[in-house]
Amino acid sequence: MQDKISVVVEYINKVKTRCTFNAAAEALGITPQALKKQLGEARPEVSWFVSPTSGEPMRYTDSQKHPELYRTTRIITSASVLKRNLDL
């Protein structure tokens, strides 16, 4: 599972687009809570995973957020986008 999570993290960092925990978790076949646990500590490369209601990473300080987090207003909210683009 960690390999698949790494693929998603690498993709999100490559496209520099926020993604909801729900969409990523559904694409991976796990719960959002399990994804949060697997991602570990707050750090810029996983700050792309955000709350579906606020569009913000949860409980992150400004220094823990990726510097380009707000470069676009687009947020991936559908697991089908990740499944299609990553062949999950």
Backbone as JSON Lines, residues from 0, in Angstrom:
{"i":0,"aa":"M","n":[0.82,-1.2,0.0],"ca":[0.0,0.0,0.0],"c":[0.87,1.27,0.0]}
{"i":1,"aa":"Q","n":[1.96,1.23,0.74],"ca":[2.83,2.41,0.81],"c":[3.36,2.78,-0.57]}
{"i":2,"aa":"D","n":[3.61,1.8,-1.43],"ca":[4.07,2.08,-2.79],"c":[3.02,2.88,-3.57]}
{"i":3,"aa":"K","n":[1.75,2.48,-3.44],"ca":[0.67,3.19,-4.14],"c":[0.52,4.61,-3.59]}
{"i":4,"aa":"I","n":[0.64,4.74,-2.28],"ca":[0.55,6.07,-1.67],"c":[1.68,6.95,-2.18]}
{"i":5,"aa":"S","n":[2.87,6.4,-2.29],"ca":[4.02,7.15,-2.8],"c":[3.78,7.62,-4.23]}
{"i":6,"aa":"V","n":[3.15,6.77,-5.03],"ca":[2.84,7.14,-6.42],"c":[1.89,8.33,-6.44]}
{"i":7,"aa":"V","n":[0.88,8.3,-5.59],"ca":[-0.08,9.4,-5.53],"c":[0.6,10.68,-5.04]}
{"i":8,"aa":"V","n":[1.42,10.58,-4.0],"ca":[2.14,11.75,-3.48],"c":[3.04,12.35,-4.56]}
{"i":9,"aa":"E","n":[3.77,11.5,-5.26],"ca":[4.65,11.99,-6.34],"c":[3.85,12.68,-7.44]}
{"i":10,"aa":"Y","n":[2.72,12.1,-7.82],"ca":[1.88,12.68,-8.86],"c":[1.35,14.05,-8.42]}
{"i":11,"aa":"I","n":[0.81,14.13,-7.22],"ca":[0.25,15.39,-6.72],"c":[1.33,16.48,-6.66]}
{"i":12,"aa":"N","n":[2.53,16.11,-6.28],"ca":[3.63,17.08,-6.25],"c":[4.06,17.48,-7.65]}
{"i":13,"aa":"K","n":[3.98,16.56,-8.59],"ca":[4.35,16.85,-9.97],"c":[3.37,17.83,-10.61]}
{"i":14,"aa":"V","n":[2.07,17.58,-10.42],"ca":[1.06,18.44,-11.03],"c":[0.75,19.68,-10.18]}
{"i":15,"aa":"K","n":[1.27,19.69,-8.95],"ca":[1.11,20.83,-8.03],"c":[-0.35,21.26,-7.94]}
{"i":16,"aa":"T","n":[-1.19,20.27,-7.6],"ca":[-2.62,20.52,-7.48],"c":[-3.12,19.87,-6.2]}
{"i":17,"aa":"R","n":[-3.9,20.63,-5.44],"ca":[-4.46,20.07,-4.21],"c":[-5.42,18.92,-4.54]}
{"i":18,"aa":"C","n":[-5.57,18.02,-3.61],"ca":[-6.42,16.84,-3.77],"c":[-7.08,16.56,-2.43]}
{"i":19,"aa":"T","n":[-8.37,16.26,-2.45],"ca":[-9.03,15.96,-1.18],"c":[-8.58,14.6,-0.65]}
{"i":20,"aa":"F","n":[-8.57,14.49,0.66],"ca":[-8.26,13.21,1.29],"c":[-9.24,12.15,0.8]}
{"i":21,"aa":"N","n":[-10.51,12.52,0.66],"ca":[-11.53,11.57,0.25],"c":[-11.23,10.99,-1.13]}
{"i":22,"aa":"A","n":[-10.87,11.85,-2.09],"ca":[-10.59,11.38,-3.45],"c":[-9.37,10.46,-3.46]}
{"i":23,"aa":"A","n":[-8.32,10.85,-2.78],"ca":[-7.1,10.03,-2.76],"c":[-7.35,8.7,-2.07]}
{"i":24,"aa":"A","n":[-8.04,8.74,-0.95],"ca":[-8.31,7.51,-0.2],"c":[-9.18,6.56,-1.02]}
{"i":25,"aa":"E","n":[-10.22,7.08,-1.67],"ca":[-11.09,6.24,-2.49],"c":[-10.29,5.6,-3.64]}
{"i":26,"aa":"A","n":[-9.43,6.38,-4.28],"ca":[-8.61,5.85,-5.37],"c":[-7.7,4.73,-4.89]}
{"i":27,"aa":"L","n":[-7.25,4.83,-3.65],"ca":[-6.34,3.84,-3.07],"c":[-7.08,2.66,-2.42]}
{"i":28,"aa":"G","n":[-8.39,2.82,-2.23],"ca":[-9.17,1.76,-1.6],"c":[-9.0,1.68,-0.09]}
{"i":29,"aa":"I","n":[-8.74,2.84,0.53],"ca":[-8.6,2.9,1.99],"c":[-9.45,4.05,2.52]}
{"i":30,"aa":"T","n":[-9.55,4.16,3.83],"ca":[-10.32,5.26,4.41],"c":[-9.46,6.53,4.45]}
{"i":31,"aa":"P","n":[-10.1,7.7,4.48],"ca":[-9.33,8.94,4.62],"c":[-8.46,8.93,5.88]}
{"i":32,"aa":"Q","n":[-8.98,8.36,6.97],"ca":[-8.2,8.3,8.22],"c":[-6.95,7.44,8.05]}
{"i":33,"aa":"A","n":[-7.09,6.32,7.34],"ca":[-5.92,5.46,7.09],"c":[-4.89,6.18,6.23]}
{"i":34,"aa":"L","n":[-5.36,6.95,5.26],"ca":[-4.44,7.72,4.42],"c":[-3.68,8.74,5.26]}
{"i":35,"aa":"K","n":[-4.39,9.47,6.1],"ca":[-3.74,10.47,6.95],"c":[-2.65,9.81,7.81]}
{"i":36,"aa":"K","n":[-2.97,8.66,8.35],"ca":[-2.0,7.94,9.19],"c":[-0.78,7.52,8.36]}
{"i":37,"aa":"Q","n":[-1.02,7.02,7.16],"ca":[0.08,6.57,6.29],"c":[0.97,7.72,5.83]}
{"i":38,"aa":"L","n":[0.38,8.9,5.65],"ca":[1.16,10.06,5.21],"c":[2.11,10.56,6.28]}
{"i":39,"aa":"G","n":[1.77,10.32,7.53],"ca":[2.66,10.69,8.63],"c":[2.62,12.17,8.97]}
{"i":40,"aa":"E","n":[3.77,12.67,9.38],"ca":[3.89,14.03,9.88],"c":[3.59,15.08,8.81]}
{"i":41,"aa":"A","n":[3.09,16.22,9.28],"ca":[2.82,17.35,8.39],"c":[4.12,17.84,7.77]}
{"i":42,"aa":"R","n":[4.13,17.93,6.45],"ca":[5.3,18.42,5.72],"c":[4.83,18.92,4.35]}
{"i":43,"aa":"P","n":[5.61,19.77,3.71],"ca":[5.17,20.39,2.46],"c":[4.72,19.41,1.38]}
{"i":44,"aa":"E","n":[5.42,18.29,1.19],"ca":[5.07,17.4,0.09],"c":[3.75,16.66,0.26]}
{"i":45,"aa":"V","n":[3.2,16.65,1.47],"ca":[1.88,16.05,1.67],"c":[0.81,17.09,2.03]}
{"i":46,"aa":"S","n":[1.19,18.36,2.03],"ca":[0.22,19.4,2.33],"c":[-0.79,19.58,1.19]}
{"i":47,"aa":"W","n":[-0.55,18.95,0.06],"ca":[-1.47,18.99,-1.08],"c":[-2.78,18.28,-0.78]}
{"i":48,"aa":"F","n":[-2.79,17.4,0.22],"ca":[-4.0,16.67,0.58],"c":[-4.81,17.54,1.54]}
{"i":49,"aa":"V","n":[-6.03,17.84,1.13],"ca":[-6.81,18.86,1.84],"c":[-8.2,18.38,2.22]}
{"i":50,"aa":"S","n":[-8.81,19.14,3.1],"ca":[-10.19,18.9,3.51],"c":[-11.13,19.23,2.34]}
{"i":51,"aa":"P","n":[-12.15,18.41,2.12],"ca":[-13.08,18.7,1.03],"c":[-13.94,19.94,1.28]}
{"i":52,"aa":"T","n":[-14.09,20.33,2.53],"ca":[-14.94,21.49,2.82],"c":[-14.17,22.81,2.77]}
{"i":53,"aa":"S","n":[-12.94,22.81,3.27],"ca":[-12.18,24.07,3.31],"c":[-11.17,24.21,2.18]}
{"i":54,"aa":"G","n":[-10.75,23.09,1.57],"ca":[-9.7,23.15,0.56],"c":[-8.33,23.41,1.15]}
{"i":55,"aa":"E","n":[-8.23,23.25,2.47],"ca":[-6.99,23.52,3.19],"c":[-6.44,22.23,3.8]}
{"i":56,"aa":"P","n":[-5.1,22.14,3.9],"ca":[-4.53,21.03,4.65],"c":[-4.9,21.21,6.13]}
{"i":57,"aa":"M","n":[-5.22,20.14,6.79],"ca":[-5.7,20.25,8.17],"c":[-4.56,20.26,9.17]}
{"i":58,"aa":"R","n":[-4.61,21.25,10.05],"ca":[-3.64,21.41,11.15],"c":[-2.2,21.63,10.67]}
{"i":59,"aa":"Y","n":[-2.04,22.38,9.6],"ca":[-0.71,22.7,9.09],"c":[-0.38,24.14,9.41]}
{"i":60,"aa":"T","n":[0.85,24.39,9.82],"ca":[1.31,25.77,9.97],"c":[1.74,26.25,8.59]}
{"i":61,"aa":"D","n":[1.9,27.53,8.42],"ca":[2.31,28.06,7.12],"c":[3.65,27.47,6.67]}
{"i":62,"aa":"S","n":[4.56,27.24,7.6],"ca":[5.88,26.7,7.23],"c":[5.8,25.23,6.8]}
{"i":63,"aa":"Q","n":[4.72,24.53,7.14],"ca":[4.56,23.13,6.75],"c":[3.84,22.99,5.41]}
{"i":64,"aa":"K","n":[3.31,24.08,4.88],"ca":[2.59,24.05,3.61],"c":[3.56,24.22,2.44]}
{"i":65,"aa":"H","n":[3.27,23.55,1.34],"ca":[4.1,23.69,0.15],"c":[4.02,25.14,-0.32]}
{"i":66,"aa":"P","n":[5.15,25.73,-0.75],"ca":[5.13,27.14,-1.16],"c":[4.2,27.43,-2.35]}
{"i":67,"aa":"E","n":[3.9,26.41,-3.16],"ca":[3.05,26.62,-4.33],"c":[1.63,26.07,-4.13]}
{"i":68,"aa":"L","n":[1.24,25.86,-2.88],"ca":[-0.05,25.25,-2.57],"c":[-1.23,25.97,-3.21]}
{"i":69,"aa":"Y","n":[-1.15,27.27,-3.31],"ca":[-2.28,28.05,-3.81],"c":[-2.05,28.58,-5.22]}
{"i":70,"aa":"R","n":[-1.17,27.95,-5.97],"ca":[-0.87,28.43,-7.33],"c":[-2.07,28.3,-8.25]}
{"i":71,"aa":"T","n":[-3.01,27.4,-7.92],"ca":[-4.24,27.25,-8.68],"c":[-5.4,27.02,-7.72]}
{"i":72,"aa":"T","n":[-6.59,27.37,-8.18],"ca":[-7.77,27.13,-7.35],"c":[-8.3,25.71,-7.57]}
{"i":73,"aa":"R","n":[-7.78,25.03,-8.55],"ca":[-8.25,23.68,-8.87],"c":[-7.91,22.71,-7.73]}
{"i":74,"aa":"I","n":[-8.86,21.84,-7.42],"ca":[-8.68,20.8,-6.41],"c":[-9.24,19.5,-6.98]}
{"i":75,"aa":"I","n":[-8.46,18.45,-6.94],"ca":[-8.94,17.14,-7.39],"c":[-9.9,16.62,-6.32]}
{"i":76,"aa":"T","n":[-11.15,16.4,-6.72],"ca":[-12.17,15.95,-5.77],"c":[-12.74,14.59,-6.15]}
{"i":77,"aa":"S","n":[-12.26,14.03,-7.25],"ca":[-12.8,12.76,-7.73],"c":[-11.71,11.69,-7.8]}
{"i":78,"aa":"A","n":[-12.01,10.54,-7.22],"ca":[-11.07,9.42,-7.27],"c":[-10.82,8.98,-8.71]}
{"i":79,"aa":"S","n":[-11.81,9.17,-9.57],"ca":[-11.66,8.71,-10.96],"c":[-10.53,9.44,-11.68]}
{"i":80,"aa":"V","n":[-10.27,10.68,-11.31],"ca":[-9.15,11.43,-11.92],"c":[-7.83,10.74,-11.59]}
{"i":81,"aa":"L","n":[-7.63,10.4,-10.33],"ca":[-6.39,9.73,-9.93],"c":[-6.31,8.33,-10.53]}
{"i":82,"aa":"K","n":[-7.42,7.61,-10.52],"ca":[-7.41,6.25,-11.08],"c":[-7.05,6.28,-12.55]}
{"i":83,"aa":"R","n":[-7.62,7.24,-13.27],"ca":[-7.35,7.36,-14.71],"c":[-5.89,7.76,-14.96]}
{"i":84,"aa":"N","n":[-5.43,8.78,-14.27],"ca":[-4.1,9.31,-14.54],"c":[-2.96,8.44,-14.01]}
{"i":85,"aa":"L","n":[-3.27,7.62,-13.01],"ca":[-2.23,6.8,-12.38],"c":[-2.43,5.3,-12.58]}
{"i":86,"aa":"D","n":[-3.46,4.93,-13.3],"ca":[-3.75,3.52,-13.55],"c":[-3.84,2.73,-12.25]}
{"i":87,"aa":"L","n":[-4.58,3.27,-11.3],"ca":[-4.75,2.6,-9.99],"c":[-5.89,1.6,-10.04]}
